[in-house]
Amino acid sequence: MSRLQVFISHGWEYSEDYEFVKQTITKGFADFVDYSDSKENPIAPPNQRILNKEMLRIIDERIRSCSLFVVLGGMYAKHSDWIEKEVNIALKYNKSVLVVRPRNQQMVPVFLQNNATEMVNYYGPSIIDAIKKLLGRS
């Protein structure tokens, strides 16, 4: 089985949701690489500022290299220009877009609903099943 390379788009203030999705994928796939902008793999090193243009170039490169794009679909996403930019990059490269509805939330921004290849609830087995389906591994 080939390596699963995933970019998880998330809001920094919702890092618990990001960690849940990351841990779920780690448990479900032995060979998983996280391309996300995270504490373990930051786009910019701590205490170093980079221009938005450079950040966008790095994000573009990471999404292009991944096999799947996952986005946390909370209503906060409708206020995030970065999440919308990341989704558009994923679409540019014909990546499947898996939208995960956060815990206790049924509403998802229309932009994400319209661009989701698959949408699942905040439940580990549903996330794993959707990834397998999107990658043709089910």
C-alpha positions as a Markdown table, in Angstrom:
| # | Residue | x | y | z |
|---|---|---|---|---|
| 1 | Met | 0.0 | 0.0 | 0.0 |
| 2 | Ser | 1.3 | 3.4 | -0.9 |
| 3 | Arg | 2.1 | 6.2 | 1.5 |
| 4 | Leu | -0.9 | 8.4 | 2.5 |
| 5 | Gln | 0.0 | 12.1 | 2.2 |
| 6 | Val | -2.6 | 14.4 | 3.6 |
| 7 | Phe | -2.9 | 18.2 | 4.0 |
| 8 | Ile | -5.4 | 19.1 | 6.9 |
| 9 | Ser | -6.7 | 22.6 | 6.6 |
| 10 | His | -7.6 | 24.0 | 10.0 |
| 11 | Gly | -8.0 | 27.1 | 12.1 |
| 12 | Trp | -5.2 | 27.5 | 14.7 |
| 13 | Glu | -7.8 | 28.3 | 17.4 |
| 14 | Tyr | -9.3 | 24.8 | 16.8 |
| 15 | Ser | -6.1 | 22.8 | 17.2 |
| 16 | Glu | -7.9 | 20.1 | 19.2 |
| 17 | Asp | -10.0 | 19.2 | 16.2 |
| 18 | Tyr | -6.9 | 19.1 | 14.0 |
| 19 | Glu | -5.2 | 16.8 | 16.5 |
| 20 | Phe | -8.2 | 14.5 | 16.6 |
| 21 | Val | -8.3 | 14.2 | 12.8 |
| 22 | Lys | -4.5 | 13.7 | 12.6 |
| 23 | Gln | -4.6 | 11.0 | 15.3 |
| 24 | Thr | -7.6 | 9.3 | 13.6 |
| 25 | Ile | -5.7 | 9.1 | 10.3 |
| 26 | Thr | -2.5 | 7.9 | 12.1 |
| 27 | Lys | -4.5 | 5.1 | 13.7 |
| 28 | Gly | -6.1 | 4.1 | 10.4 |
| 29 | Phe | -3.1 | 4.3 | 8.1 |
| 30 | Ala | 0.4 | 3.0 | 9.1 |
| 31 | Asp | 2.2 | 5.0 | 6.5 |
| 32 | Phe | 0.8 | 8.5 | 6.9 |
| 33 | Val | 2.6 | 11.8 | 6.2 |
| 34 | Asp | 1.0 | 15.1 | 7.4 |
| 35 | Tyr | 1.7 | 18.0 | 5.0 |
| 36 | Ser | -0.3 | 20.4 | 7.1 |
| 37 | Asp | 1.0 | 23.7 | 8.6 |
| 38 | Ser | 1.4 | 22.3 | 12.2 |
| 39 | Lys | 3.6 | 22.8 | 15.2 |
| 40 | Glu | 5.6 | 19.8 | 14.1 |
| 41 | Asn | 5.9 | 20.9 | 10.5 |
| 42 | Pro | 5.5 | 24.7 | 10.4 |
| 43 | Ile | 5.5 | 26.7 | 7.2 |
| 44 | Ala | 7.6 | 29.3 | 8.9 |
| 45 | Pro | 10.0 | 28.5 | 11.7 |
| 46 | Pro | 9.1 | 29.9 | 15.1 |
| 47 | Asn | 9.8 | 33.6 | 15.5 |
| 48 | Gln | 10.3 | 34.1 | 11.8 |
| 49 | Arg | 7.7 | 36.0 | 9.7 |
| 50 | Ile | 7.3 | 35.3 | 6.0 |
| 51 | Leu | 5.3 | 37.2 | 3.4 |
| 52 | Asn | 1.8 | 35.9 | 2.6 |
| 53 | Lys | 3.0 | 35.4 | -1.0 |
| 54 | Glu | 5.8 | 33.0 | 0.2 |
| 55 | Met | 3.4 | 31.3 | 2.6 |
| 56 | Leu | 0.9 | 30.7 | -0.3 |
| 57 | Arg | 3.7 | 29.3 | -2.5 |
| 58 | Ile | 4.7 | 26.8 | 0.3 |
| 59 | Ile | 1.1 | 25.8 | 0.9 |
| 60 | Asp | 0.5 | 25.3 | -2.8 |
| 61 | Glu | 3.6 | 23.1 | -3.0 |
| 62 | Arg | 2.4 | 21.0 | 0.0 |
| 63 | Ile | -1.1 | 20.6 | -1.3 |
| 64 | Arg | 0.2 | 19.7 | -4.8 |
| 65 | Ser | 2.3 | 16.9 | -3.2 |
| 66 | Cys | -0.4 | 15.4 | -1.1 |
| 67 | Ser | -2.8 | 12.6 | -2.1 |
| 68 | Leu | -5.8 | 14.0 | -0.1 |
| 69 | Phe | -7.0 | 17.3 | 1.2 |
| 70 | Val | -9.0 | 17.3 | 4.4 |
| 71 | Val | -10.7 | 20.4 | 5.8 |
| 72 | Leu | -12.3 | 21.0 | 9.2 |
| 73 | Gly | -15.7 | 22.4 | 8.2 |
| 74 | Gly | -16.7 | 24.5 | 11.2 |
| 75 | Met | -18.5 | 27.8 | 10.6 |
| 76 | Tyr | -15.3 | 29.5 | 11.5 |
| 77 | Ala | -14.1 | 28.4 | 8.1 |
| 78 | Lys | -16.4 | 30.9 | 6.4 |
| 79 | His | -14.4 | 33.7 | 8.0 |
| 80 | Ser | -11.0 | 32.3 | 7.0 |
| 81 | Asp | -9.5 | 33.6 | 3.8 |
| 82 | Trp | -6.7 | 31.0 | 4.2 |
| 83 | Ile | -9.0 | 28.0 | 4.3 |
| 84 | Glu | -10.7 | 29.2 | 1.2 |
| 85 | Lys | -7.4 | 29.7 | -0.6 |
| 86 | Glu | -6.3 | 26.2 | 0.5 |
| 87 | Val | -9.5 | 24.6 | -0.8 |
| 88 | Asn | -9.0 | 26.5 | -4.1 |
| 89 | Ile | -5.5 | 25.2 | -4.4 |
| 90 | Ala | -6.7 | 21.6 | -3.8 |
| 91 | Leu | -9.3 | 22.0 | -6.5 |
| 92 | Lys | -6.7 | 23.4 | -8.9 |
| 93 | Tyr | -4.8 | 20.1 | -8.5 |
| 94 | Asn | -7.9 | 18.0 | -8.7 |
| 95 | Lys | -7.5 | 16.7 | -5.1 |
| 96 | Ser | -10.4 | 15.1 | -3.3 |
| 97 | Val | -11.7 | 17.4 | -0.7 |
| 98 | Leu | -12.9 | 15.7 | 2.5 |
| 99 | Val | -14.9 | 18.0 | 4.8 |
| 100 | Val | -15.1 | 16.9 | 8.4 |
| 101 | Arg | -18.0 | 18.5 | 10.4 |
| 102 | Pro | -16.7 | 19.5 | 13.8 |
| 103 | Arg | -18.2 | 18.0 | 16.9 |
| 104 | Asn | -21.7 | 19.2 | 17.8 |
| 105 | Gln | -22.0 | 21.2 | 14.6 |
| 106 | Gln | -24.3 | 20.4 | 11.7 |
| 107 | Met | -23.8 | 23.6 | 9.8 |
| 108 | Val | -20.9 | 23.8 | 7.3 |
| 109 | Pro | -20.1 | 26.9 | 5.2 |
| 110 | Val | -21.8 | 26.8 | 1.8 |
| 111 | Phe | -18.4 | 27.2 | 0.1 |
| 112 | Leu | -17.2 | 23.9 | 1.7 |
| 113 | Gln | -20.5 | 22.1 | 1.0 |
| 114 | Asn | -20.3 | 23.1 | -2.7 |
| 115 | Asn | -16.6 | 21.9 | -3.0 |
| 116 | Ala | -16.6 | 18.8 | -0.9 |
| 117 | Thr | -16.0 | 15.5 | -2.6 |
| 118 | Glu | -17.1 | 13.8 | 0.6 |
| 119 | Met | -18.5 | 15.2 | 3.9 |
| 120 | Val | -18.5 | 13.2 | 7.2 |
| 121 | Asn | -19.2 | 13.8 | 10.8 |
| 122 | Tyr | -16.6 | 14.1 | 13.5 |
| 123 | Tyr | -16.3 | 10.4 | 14.1 |
| 124 | Gly | -13.1 | 8.4 | 13.6 |
| 125 | Pro | -14.5 | 5.4 | 11.7 |
| 126 | Ser | -16.4 | 7.7 | 9.3 |
| 127 | Ile | -13.2 | 9.7 | 8.6 |
| 128 | Ile | -11.2 | 6.5 | 7.9 |
| 129 | Asp | -14.0 | 5.0 | 5.7 |
| 130 | Ala | -14.3 | 8.2 | 3.7 |
| 131 | Ile | -10.5 | 8.3 | 3.1 |
| 132 | Lys | -10.5 | 4.7 | 1.9 |
| 133 | Lys | -13.4 | 5.4 | -0.4 |
| 134 | Leu | -11.8 | 8.6 | -1.8 |
| 135 | Leu | -8.5 | 6.8 | -2.4 |
| 136 | Gly | -10.2 | 3.7 | -3.9 |
| 137 | Arg | -9.0 | 1.5 | -1.0 |
| 138 | Ser | -12.3 | 0.3 | 0.4 |
